[in-house]
Amino acid sequence: MDICVVGTGYVGLVTGTCFAEKGNKVCCVDIDEERVAKLKGGVCPIYEPGLGELIEKNVRAGRLSFSTDIKDGLDGTQLCFIAVGTPPADDGRADLAQVLAAVDGIASALTHSCRIVVKSTVPVGTGTLLCRRIKNHLRERGMEKIDLEVLSNPEFLKEGMAIEDCLHPDRVVIGAASEEARAVMRELYLPFADESRIIFMDPASAEITKYAANTMLAARISFMNEIAQLCDRVGADVLSVKRGMASDRRIGEFFLDAGCGYGGSCFPKDVQALCCIGEAQGLDMTMASAVGKVNRKQKQQLHMMMRVRFGAEMEGLTAAIMGLSFKPRTDDMREAPSRTLIHGLLNCGASVRAYDPIAMAEAKKLLPSVVKYAPDVETLLSGADCAAIVTEWQEFKDADWQRLGALMKRKIVFDGRNICDPCRMRSLGFEYYCIGRNMTPKGRG
């Protein structure tokens, strides 16, 4: 198939590249001239394991190209995917400015019948709005006879695992009104998933499925974080509780890890947007609102533990921050718990030193200039008064704490991801604190 993908951000670039990998001819279009120039020059503008190599392979094979001109993308295309950002507006609603701009560009250049597929996460009813908007444009151009349909095809990509998720999806959700559109989408996705995993529904249901799925996953995390707080109060171990819960097949083990809160580009904004969607319909989204509230509180947890241990005045304290991205295998720092912790420590007068295997370039754009950066874990911990594990990178899981402890001024570790063995850490002489395992500081100088 000939496919156009509008947007070369995280979703658009991964999706377009994977479509090309399955033999389709794909043109990815973006108004960002610098980004397109990098892609044409063989430079991948985002970090995602394996993506750069896959782009190079498909460009070389002639299946993948990039342009700033929407006409290049639409030339002969059967499907045009919209994969631009929908960041939260000030009131929490999804900002559709980029989606509307993309649709206006498509409508101004479209000369043949085509199906428009929305990959972006958008509120319920957006497909209907876009269809009406495109038809108005076509009517003004005297091209109202062009046949088009707006479909919903939300993405379910995990950062750090996006290539695998795209090439081998758990499910493909497609909102389409006509059987003709369903047939085209079925043909596109059968190389990715067997038919039992291609789920067709009406566009409104597809639009809400993305929000509902992300809010459910976020709810599991927030629930376990609340249970972790209870465990700390009553002397229980949240890891034991998790094992007991996960053994129930109705619950399972995924997204039950307690920690210092979730972040990223999806969960925080999608939970908030779902609340706004409900409120617009006169519904009090009590559970979804609670999910966000618990997470905001949890992102303060490491800072509050450190305040209990050291006091509110931390002048002269050097804190080593292990991990900056919101999760491993990505450089994404949107809504990252590390940002909450670092700002809290700086406000208390502490000196902050940080290290992340991938995200430090991104961190330098977002964090205050007083934050210092270390090239490796050893340098990070040398002379530090304490360490805070914020991102569960494998490098930190494999750390030799006997050797690292010898480099620290004081052997104090706050483990925000429960990746260390408490008995081992205590046997090595560490003051070790973690989440939900009855190991929180009681207040010391």
C-alpha positions in Angstrom: 0.0 0.0 0.0 0.9 3.7 -0.4 0.7 5.3 3.0 1.2 8.8 4.3 2.0 9.5 7.9 1.7 13.1 9.1 4.0 13.7 12.1 7.5 12.3 12.7 7.3 12.4 16.4 7.5 9.2 18.5 4.3 7.6 17.3 4.5 8.7 13.7 8.1 7.8 13.1 7.8 4.3 14.7 4.5 3.6 13.0 5.6 4.8 9.5 8.9 2.8 9.8 7.1 -0.4 10.8 4.6 0.0 8.0 7.5 0.2 5.6 9.2 -2.8 7.2 6.1 -4.8 6.3 6.5 -3.9 2.6 4.4 -0.7 2.3 5.6 2.4 0.6 5.5 5.1 3.3 6.1 8.9 3.2 6.4 10.6 6.6 5.6 14.3 6.5 6.4 16.9 9.0 6.4 20.7 9.0 9.6 20.7 11.1 12.3 21.3 8.4 15.2 20.6 10.7 13.7 17.2 11.8 13.0 16.2 8.2 16.5 17.2 7.2 18.0 15.0 9.9 15.9 12.1 8.8 16.9 12.6 5.2 20.5 12.7 6.4 20.2 9.4 8.2 19.9 10.9 11.7 17.1 9.6 13.9 15.8 12.5 16.0 14.4 10.4 18.9 15.8 7.7 21.1 14.1 4.3 20.7 16.1 1.1 20.6 16.4 -0.3 17.1 14.5 2.5 15.4 17.5 4.2 13.7 18.7 0.9 12.1 15.1 0.1 10.9 14.8 3.6 9.4 18.1 3.2 7.5 17.2 -0.2 6.2 13.8 0.9 4.8 15.1 4.1 3.3 17.8 2.1 1.6 15.1 -0.3 0.3 13.1 2.6 -1.2 10.1 2.0 1.0 10.5 4.9 3.4 10.9 8.6 2.6 10.5 12.0 4.3 9.1 15.3 3.2 7.9 18.7 4.5 5.4 18.9 1.7 2.0 17.2 2.3 1.5 16.8 -1.4 4.5 14.4 -1.5 2.8 12.3 1.1 -0.7 12.3 -0.4 0.4 11.5 -4.0 -1.5 8.3 -4.8 -1.8 7.3 -1.1 -4.6 5.0 0.0 -4.3 5.8 3.7 -3.2 9.0 5.4 -2.4 8.6 9.1 -2.4 11.6 11.5 0.2 11.0 14.3 0.8 14.4 15.8 0.9 15.5 19.4 -2.1 16.2 21.6 -0.5 17.7 24.7 -2.6 18.8 27.6 -4.0 22.3 27.5 -4.0 24.5 30.7 -7.4 23.0 31.7 -6.3 19.4 31.2 -8.1 18.8 28.0 -6.3 17.5 24.9 -5.0 20.3 22.8 -6.1 19.5 19.2 -4.2 22.4 17.5 -1.7 20.1 15.8 -4.4 17.6 14.7 -6.5 20.4 13.2 -3.5 21.9 11.5 -2.7 18.5 10.0 -6.2 18.0 8.8 -6.3 21.5 7.2 -3.1 20.7 5.4 -4.4 17.4 4.1 -7.7 18.9 3.0 -6.0 21.7 1.1 -3.9 19.2 -0.9 -6.1 16.2 -1.3 -7.1 15.4 -4.9 -8.3 11.9 -4.7 -10.4 9.6 -2.5 -8.5 8.6 0.6 -9.1 7.4 4.1 -7.8 9.5 7.0 -6.7 7.5 10.0 -6.2 9.2 13.4 -3.4 7.6 15.4 -3.2 10.6 17.8 -4.9 10.2 21.1 -8.0 12.4 20.8 -11.3 12.9 22.7 -14.5 11.1 21.7 -16.1 12.7 18.7 -12.9 14.1 17.2 -13.3 11.9 14.1 -16.7 13.3 13.4 -15.3 16.8 13.9 -12.4 16.2 11.5 -14.6 14.6 8.8 -16.9 17.6 8.8 -13.9 20.0 8.7 -12.3 18.2 5.8 -15.6 18.1 3.8 -16.0 21.9 4.3 -12.5 22.4 2.9 -13.2 20.2 -0.1 -16.5 22.0 -0.7 -14.7 25.3 -0.8 -12.3 23.8 -3.4 -15.2 22.5 -5.5 -14.0 18.9 -4.8 -16.9 17.6 -2.7 -17.2 14.5 -4.8 -14.0 13.1 -3.2 -14.9 10.1 -1.2 -13.3 10.0 2.3 -13.8 8.5 5.7 -12.1 9.3 9.0 -11.1 6.3 11.0 -9.7 5.9 14.5 -6.7 3.6 15.1 -5.2 4.5 18.5 -1.6 3.5 19.2 -0.5 1.3 22.1 3.3 1.7 22.0 5.5 1.4 25.1 8.5 3.6 25.0 11.6 1.4 24.9 9.6 -1.4 23.4 7.9 0.5 20.6 9.3 -1.5 17.6 8.3 -4.8 19.2 4.9 -3.4 20.1 4.3 -2.1 16.6 5.5 -5.2 14.7 3.9 -7.7 17.1 0.9 -5.9 18.7 -1.2 -7.4 21.5 -4.2 -6.0 19.6 -5.1 -3.5 16.9 -8.1 -1.3 17.6 -9.8 0.2 14.6 -12.9 2.4 14.6 -14.4 2.4 11.2 -18.0 2.9 10.0 -17.9 1.2 6.6 -17.0 -2.3 5.6 -14.8 -1.0 2.8 -12.6 0.8 5.3 -12.5 -2.2 7.5 -11.3 -4.3 4.6 -8.5 -1.9 3.8 -7.4 -1.8 7.4 -7.6 -5.6 7.7 -5.3 -5.9 4.7 -2.8 -3.5 6.2 -2.6 -5.1 9.6 -2.8 -8.8 8.8 1.0 -8.9 8.4 1.3 -7.6 11.9 -1.4 -9.6 13.8 -3.7 -12.5 13.1 -7.3 -11.6 12.6 -8.4 -12.5 16.1 -6.3 -9.6 17.4 -7.7 -7.0 15.0 -10.6 -5.5 16.8 -13.2 -3.5 14.9 -15.6 -1.1 16.5 -17.3 2.2 15.9 -14.9 5.3 15.9 -16.2 6.7 19.2 -15.5 3.5 21.0 -12.0 3.3 19.5 -11.3 6.8 20.6 -12.3 6.2 24.2 -10.5 2.8 24.3 -7.1 4.4 24.4 -8.0 6.6 27.3 -9.7 3.8 29.2 -6.8 1.4 28.7 -4.2 3.9 29.9 -6.2 5.0 32.8 -6.8 1.4 33.9 -3.0 0.7 33.8 -2.3 3.9 35.7 -4.9 2.9 38.2 -3.1 -0.4 38.9 0.1 1.6 39.6 -1.6 4.1 41.8 -3.5 1.4 43.7 -0.2 -0.4 44.5 1.4 2.8 45.6 -1.4 3.4 48.0 -1.1 -0.2 49.3 2.7 0.5 49.7 2.0 3.4 51.9 -0.3 1.2 54.0 2.4 -1.5 54.2 4.9 1.0 55.5 2.4 2.1 58.3 1.5 -1.5 59.4 4.9 -3.2 58.9 4.0 -5.3 55.9 6.0 -5.9 52.7 4.4 -4.7 49.4 6.4 -7.2 47.4 4.8 -10.1 49.3 1.4 -8.5 48.8 2.1 -8.2 45.1 3.0 -11.9 44.8 -0.2 -12.8 46.6 -2.3 -10.6 44.4 -0.5 -11.5 41.1 -1.1 -15.3 41.7 -4.8 -14.6 41.1 -5.3 -15.1 37.3 -8.0 -12.4 37.3 -5.4 -9.9 38.5 -2.0 -11.0 37.0 1.4 -9.5 37.7 1.6 -6.5 35.3 1.7 -2.9 36.5 1.7 -3.9 40.2 5.1 -2.5 41.1 5.1 0.1 43.8 7.5 3.0 43.4 7.9 6.7 43.2 5.1 7.4 40.7 4.5 7.1 37.0 5.3 9.7 34.4 5.8 9.9 30.6 3.8 11.4 27.8 0.7 9.2 28.1 -0.5 8.2 31.5 -0.6 11.6 33.2 -2.2 13.5 30.3 -4.6 10.7 29.3 -5.9 10.2 32.8 -6.5 14.0 33.1 -8.1 14.1 29.6 -10.4 11.3 30.4 -11.6 13.2 33.5 -12.2 16.2 31.3 -14.2 14.2 28.7 -16.4 12.8 31.5 -16.9 16.2 33.1 -17.9 17.6 29.7 -20.7 15.0 29.8 -21.8 15.9 33.3 -20.0 12.9 34.9 -17.9 13.0 38.0 -15.0 10.7 37.0 -14.3 9.8 40.6 -11.9 6.9 40.1 -9.9 8.5 37.3 -9.5 11.6 39.3 -8.3 9.6 42.3 -5.7 7.8 40.1 -4.1 11.2 39.2 -4.3 12.4 42.8 -2.5 9.4 44.2 0.2 9.6 41.6 0.9 13.3 42.2 1.3 12.5 45.9 3.5 9.5 45.2 5.9 11.5 43.1 6.6 13.5 46.3 7.4 10.3 48.3 11.2 10.2 47.8 11.6 13.8 48.7 9.5 13.5 51.8 11.5 10.4 52.9 14.7 12.4 52.5 13.2 15.3 54.4 12.4 13.0 57.3 16.0 11.6 57.3 17.9 14.9 56.8 15.4 17.6 57.8 13.9 20.4 55.7 17.3 22.3 55.6 19.7 20.4 53.4 22.5 23.0 52.9 25.8 21.1 52.4 24.1 17.9 51.4 25.1 16.3 48.1 22.4 14.1 46.7 23.1 11.7 43.8 20.2 11.0 41.5 20.3 7.7 39.8 18.0 7.9 36.7 16.3 10.8 35.1 13.9 9.4 32.4 10.5 8.4 33.5 11.3 4.7 32.7 14.2 2.7 31.4 15.1 2.4 27.6 14.0 5.9 26.8 15.2 9.5 27.2 11.7 10.8 27.8 11.5 13.1 30.9 7.9 14.3 30.5 6.3 14.2 33.9 9.3 12.2 35.2 9.4 11.6 39.0 13.1 12.7 38.9 12.0 16.2 38.1 9.8 16.4 41.1 12.5 15.1 43.4 15.3 17.3 42.0 13.2 20.5 42.4 12.3 19.5 45.9 15.9 18.9 46.9 17.1 22.2 45.4 14.3 24.1 47.2 15.7 22.6 50.4 19.2 23.8 49.6 20.8 20.5 48.6 23.4 20.1 45.9 22.2 17.7 43.2 24.3 15.5 41.0 22.6 13.3 38.4 23.3 10.4 36.0 21.2 8.6 33.4 22.5 6.3 30.7 20.4 8.0 28.0 18.5 11.0 29.2 21.1 13.6 30.3 21.0 15.6 27.1 17.3 16.0 27.5 17.6 16.7 31.2 19.9 19.7 30.6 17.1 21.3 28.6 14.6 20.8 31.4 16.3 21.0 34.7 17.8 24.0 36.5 21.4 24.9 35.5 22.7 24.3 39.0 22.2 20.5 38.6 25.5 18.8 37.9 25.9 15.7 35.8 28.2 12.7 36.1 29.5 10.6 33.2 29.0 7.3 35.1 27.7 5.8 38.3 31.1 5.8 40.0 31.6 9.5 39.5 28.0 10.2 40.5 28.4 8.5 43.9 31.9 9.7 44.7 31.6 11.9 47.8 27.8 11.8 47.8 25.9 12.0 51.1 23.1 9.9 49.7 21.8 8.2 46.5 18.2 8.1 45.2 17.3 5.4 42.7 14.6 7.0 40.6 14.7 5.0 37.3 15.1 1.2 37.3 17.8 1.0 34.6 19.4 -2.5 34.4 22.8 -0.8 35.1 21.5 0.1 38.5 20.0 -3.3 39.1 23.4 -4.8 38.4 25.4 -2.3 40.5 28.2 -3.5 42.8 27.1 -1.7 45.9 30.1 -2.9 48.0 32.4 -1.1 45.6 30.1 1.9 45.2 29.5 2.3 48.9 33.2 2.8 49.4 33.1 5.8 47.2 30.3 7.6 49.1 30.7 10.0 51.9 27.7 8.5 53.7 26.3 5.1 52.7 22.6 6.1 52.5 20.3 4.9 49.7 16.7 5.8 48.9 15.4 3.2 46.5 12.4 4.6 44.7 12.0 1.4 42.6 12.6 -1.4 45.1 15.4 -2.8 42.9 17.9 -3.6 45.7 17.9 -6.5 48.2 17.3 -4.9 51.6 19.2 -7.6 53.5 22.2 -7.3 51.2 22.3 -3.5 51.5 22.0 -3.6 55.2 24.8 -6.2 55.4 27.0 -3.9 53.4 26.5 -1.2 56.0 24.0 1.0 54.1 21.2 2.9 55.6 18.6 1.6 53.1 15.1 3.0 52.6 12.6 1.9 50.0 8.8 2.0 49.1 6.3 -0.2 51.0 8.7 -2.6 52.7 8.6 -1.2 56.2 12.0 0.6 55.6 11.3 4.3 55.8 13.3 6.8 57.7 12.2 7.6 61.2 13.9 10.9 61.5 17.6 11.5 62.1 20.2 14.2 61.9 
